[in-house]
Amino acid sequence: METLGSEIKKVRLENKLSQEEFAERINRQHHLAITKGMVSKWESGSIEPKTRMVKAIAETFNVSVDRILGLTQEKANKVETIAMHMDEDLTEEEVKEIQKYIQFLKSQRK
């Protein structure tokens, strides 16, 4: 599981921003007063952002709070991959067959 700081850093780097630019973007959108130093401390793990800051990061960069908290990255990737292949052209019966197959795969883990 990723740490809160490492996930914040990943989000920042994915957006090709310096710590200062990252803080400025959040501040502009949410009228906060985040500093470069705060971002640095978050990323290093020396302090953790308050809940409202985590929410602001998630909203600003269009990621889930769960991702920032390091809770669902692997699971989210699997679900997104499956969901991309389940479009509106599938019948209800086809969706049920896919769900059965997923259950079958899970049962084979033992």
N, C-alpha and C positions, 0 to 999 in steps of 0.2 A: 504494500500500500504506500502510495506517495504521501509525503508530508504536505501540510498546508502551504508552507513556504515554497516548496519545489513546484507545486501546482500553480501558485501565483506567478512564479518565475516563468514557467512554461507558457502561461497565457500571455505574459508580457513579451516573451521572445517570439511567440507565434505571430504577434502583431508588429514585430520588428520595432519595438519601442525601447528607449532608454528608461531607466527608473523615473527620471524627471518627467518625460513625456507621458509615461503610464499614469503617474499621479495627476498630471495636468488634465488628461483626458477624462479621468473619473471626476475630478473637481469641477470641470466645465459642465458635465452632464448632471451631476448630483449636488452641486453647490456645496462641496465639502472643502476641507483644508488639509488634504493629504500632502505630505512632503516626500521628496526623494529619500530622505533619511528613514521615514516610516516604511517605505517600500523595501528599502535595504534590510531593515530589521525584520520585516515580515519574511522576506526571502531567506534570510539566514536562520530564522527560527528563534531569534532572541526575544521577539514579542509576537503575539498573535493579533490579527486585526479583530476589531469588534464585529459583531454580527451585521450591523448596518453597513460596514465597510465591505464585508464579504458579499453581501447582497448587491452593493453598488458595483463591485468588480464584475459579478456575474451579469448584471444588466448591461453594463457598459460594453462588455466584450461578447455578449450573447452566448454565454456558457452557463451550465447549471451550477447551482450552489453545491450540489453533490460532487460535481467534478472538482471544484476548487477545494473541497474538503477531502478529496482523494477517496471518495466512497464508491464511485460507480464507473470509473473509466473503462475497465475491461468489460464489465457487463454491458455498459452502454454501447460499446463498439460492436459487440455481438448482436445486440438487439437492433441497432441501426443497420447492420449488414443484412439481417433477415428482413427487416421492414422495407429496405430498398427494393427487394424482390417481390414484395407483396403489394401489387398495385390494384387499382380498381377493376381491372379486367378479370381478376380471379373470382370464381364463383364462391359462394359460401361453403359448398362442399369441398372445393379445392383448399380453402383456408383450413377447414377441419382436418383434411388429410395431412397438411403441413404440420398442424399442431400435434396430430397423432405421431407423426414421424419424429418430431422433437421429443415427445415423451418416450418413444421407443429408444432413441439415442441416449437419453438420460438413464433409462433402465439398464442399458448395456454397460454402464460405468462400474457396476458392482463386481 
